[in-house]
Amino acid sequence: MVRGVSVIVGASDAELVPSVMRAVGSQVRTDGEHVTVYLNRSQSKQLLRNVATTDRLAVVFSEPSTHRTVQLKARGVRVREASDADVPALQAYLASMTVELGKIGIGPTLVAAMLAYRLEDVVALEFSPEEAFDQTPGPRAGQPIARAA
């Protein structure tokens, strides 16, 4: 998660109707206590409304070359405008995803198109994970991940 892998953000409305969106970037503090995901606002209106209404968020981090996947859930999401200070994180994410998706034959032009953004349209969602789940396909899928002591 720290180096940057595929990130899908989800939130549901009060009736539990889901909305999902691919993040254009992420930043995870090495202690795992603070996570920021970046979305294109213009493409994420319903998801952002859901977060504003329910204050809940689920984020899936998945390594495309292995399908190793972790899901984080949180409340207390802080939504803010992205700024120039976020550009290094967005660039690092693009570079990491270019390498990761290159392993499965997806070229840099497609990766750049998939993760394209205009900084003035990017919104940052910051949160501290409350729950974590192993979502890697297999016998442990759906199992909670215990917090390290």
GIVENPE-V672237 format. One record per residue. N is the residue number from 0. RES is the residue in one small letter. OMEGA is omega in whole degrees, 0 to 359 (* if undefined). BURIAL is I if it has 9 or more other C-alpha atoms within 8 Angstrom, else O. D_CENTER is the distance of its C-alpha to the mean C-alpha in whole Angstrom. Layout:
n=N res=RES omega=OMEGA burial=BURIAL d_center=D_CENTER
n=N res=RES omega=OMEGA burial=BURIAL d_center=D_CENTER
This chain:
n=0 res=m omega=182 burial=O d_center=9
n=1 res=v omega=183 burial=O d_center=11
n=2 res=r omega=178 burial=O d_center=12
n=3 res=g omega=175 burial=I d_center=9
n=4 res=v omega=181 burial=I d_center=9
n=5 res=s omega=182 burial=I d_center=7
n=6 res=v omega=176 burial=I d_center=4
n=7 res=i omega=182 burial=I d_center=5
n=8 res=v omega=180 burial=I d_center=5
n=9 res=g omega=174 burial=I d_center=9
n=10 res=a omega=178 burial=I d_center=12
n=11 res=s omega=177 burial=I d_center=15
n=12 res=d omega=183 burial=I d_center=18
n=13 res=a omega=178 burial=O d_center=22
n=14 res=e omega=179 burial=O d_center=23
n=15 res=l omega=174 burial=O d_center=20
n=16 res=v omega=187 burial=O d_center=19
n=17 res=p omega=171 burial=O d_center=15
n=18 res=s omega=180 burial=I d_center=13
n=19 res=v omega=180 burial=I d_center=10
n=20 res=m omega=174 burial=I d_center=9
n=21 res=r omega=175 burial=I d_center=7
n=22 res=a omega=175 burial=I d_center=5
n=23 res=v omega=177 burial=I d_center=8
n=24 res=g omega=175 burial=I d_center=7
n=25 res=s omega=176 burial=I d_center=6
n=26 res=q omega=181 burial=I d_center=9
n=27 res=v omega=175 burial=I d_center=10
n=28 res=r omega=185 burial=I d_center=13
n=29 res=t omega=177 burial=O d_center=15
n=30 res=d omega=178 burial=O d_center=17
n=31 res=g omega=184 burial=O d_center=13
n=32 res=e omega=181 burial=I d_center=15
n=33 res=h omega=182 burial=I d_center=12
n=34 res=v omega=173 burial=I d_center=9
n=35 res=t omega=173 burial=I d_center=8
n=36 res=v omega=184 burial=I d_center=5
n=37 res=y omega=180 burial=I d_center=7
n=38 res=l omega=168 burial=I d_center=8
n=39 res=n omega=184 burial=I d_center=12
n=40 res=r omega=185 burial=I d_center=14
n=41 res=s omega=180 burial=O d_center=17
n=42 res=q omega=190 burial=O d_center=14
n=43 res=s omega=187 burial=I d_center=13
n=44 res=k omega=181 burial=O d_center=16
n=45 res=q omega=180 burial=O d_center=16
n=46 res=l omega=180 burial=I d_center=13
n=47 res=l omega=174 burial=I d_center=13
n=48 res=r omega=179 burial=I d_center=17
n=49 res=n omega=178 burial=I d_center=16
n=50 res=v omega=180 burial=I d_center=14
n=51 res=a omega=182 burial=O d_center=17
n=52 res=t omega=188 burial=O d_center=19
n=53 res=t omega=183 burial=I d_center=18
n=54 res=d omega=179 burial=I d_center=16
n=55 res=r omega=184 burial=I d_center=14
n=56 res=l omega=170 burial=I d_center=10
n=57 res=a omega=181 burial=I d_center=9
n=58 res=v omega=179 burial=I d_center=5
n=59 res=v omega=176 burial=I d_center=6
n=60 res=f omega=184 burial=I d_center=6
n=61 res=s omega=178 burial=I d_center=9
n=62 res=e omega=186 burial=I d_center=12
n=63 res=p omega=184 burial=I d_center=14
n=64 res=s omega=182 burial=O d_center=17
n=65 res=t omega=186 burial=O d_center=17
n=66 res=h omega=174 burial=I d_center=15
n=67 res=r omega=191 burial=I d_center=15
n=68 res=t omega=176 burial=I d_center=12
n=69 res=v omega=174 burial=I d_center=11
n=70 res=q omega=175 burial=I d_center=9
n=71 res=l omega=175 burial=I d_center=9
n=72 res=k omega=182 burial=I d_center=11
n=73 res=a omega=167 burial=I d_center=12
n=74 res=r omega=178 burial=I d_center=15
n=75 res=g omega=182 burial=O d_center=16
n=76 res=v omega=176 burial=I d_center=13
n=77 res=r omega=179 burial=O d_center=14
n=78 res=v omega=181 burial=O d_center=14
n=79 res=r omega=175 burial=O d_center=15
n=80 res=e omega=172 burial=O d_center=16
n=81 res=a omega=181 burial=I d_center=15
n=82 res=s omega=177 burial=O d_center=18
n=83 res=d omega=180 burial=O d_center=19
n=84 res=a omega=180 burial=O d_center=18
n=85 res=d omega=185 burial=O d_center=15
n=86 res=v omega=178 burial=I d_center=16
n=87 res=p omega=178 burial=O d_center=16
n=88 res=a omega=179 burial=I d_center=13
n=89 res=l omega=179 burial=I d_center=12
n=90 res=q omega=179 burial=O d_center=15
n=91 res=a omega=178 burial=I d_center=14
n=92 res=y omega=179 burial=I d_center=11
n=93 res=l omega=180 burial=I d_center=13
n=94 res=a omega=180 burial=O d_center=16
n=95 res=s omega=180 burial=I d_center=14
n=96 res=m omega=177 burial=I d_center=12
n=97 res=t omega=178 burial=I d_center=16
n=98 res=v omega=184 burial=O d_center=17
n=99 res=e omega=181 burial=I d_center=15
n=100 res=l omega=174 burial=I d_center=16
n=101 res=g omega=179 burial=I d_center=19
n=102 res=k omega=181 burial=O d_center=20
n=103 res=i omega=171 burial=O d_center=20
n=104 res=g omega=177 burial=O d_center=22
n=105 res=i omega=186 burial=I d_center=20
n=106 res=g omega=184 burial=I d_center=21
n=107 res=p omega=180 burial=O d_center=20
n=108 res=t omega=178 burial=O d_center=21
n=109 res=l omega=179 burial=O d_center=19
n=110 res=v omega=180 burial=I d_center=16
n=111 res=a omega=179 burial=I d_center=17
n=112 res=a omega=182 burial=O d_center=17
n=113 res=m omega=184 burial=O d_center=14
n=114 res=l omega=181 burial=I d_center=12
n=115 res=a omega=178 burial=O d_center=15
n=116 res=y omega=166 burial=O d_center=15
n=117 res=r omega=187 burial=O d_center=17
n=118 res=l omega=181 burial=I d_center=17
n=119 res=e omega=179 burial=O d_center=19
n=120 res=d omega=185 burial=I d_center=16
n=121 res=v omega=175 burial=I d_center=13
n=122 res=v omega=180 burial=I d_center=12
n=123 res=a omega=175 burial=I d_center=10
n=124 res=l omega=183 burial=I d_center=9
n=125 res=e omega=180 burial=I d_center=10
n=126 res=f omega=171 burial=I d_center=11
n=127 res=s omega=183 burial=I d_center=13
n=128 res=p omega=175 burial=I d_center=12
n=129 res=e omega=179 burial=O d_center=15
n=130 res=e omega=177 burial=I d_center=15
n=131 res=a omega=182 burial=I d_center=13
n=132 res=f omega=171 burial=I d_center=14
n=133 res=d omega=179 burial=I d_center=15
n=134 res=q omega=176 burial=I d_center=14
n=135 res=t omega=178 burial=I d_center=16
n=136 res=p omega=180 burial=I d_center=19
n=137 res=g omega=188 burial=O d_center=22
n=138 res=p omega=181 burial=O d_center=24
n=139 res=r omega=182 burial=I d_center=21
n=140 res=a omega=180 burial=I d_center=19
n=141 res=g omega=181 burial=O d_center=18
n=142 res=q omega=176 burial=O d_center=20
n=143 res=p omega=174 burial=O d_center=18
n=144 res=i omega=182 burial=O d_center=18
n=145 res=a omega=176 burial=O d_center=20
n=146 res=r omega=179 burial=O d_center=20
n=147 res=a omega=181 burial=O d_center=22
n=148 res=a omega=* burial=O d_center=25
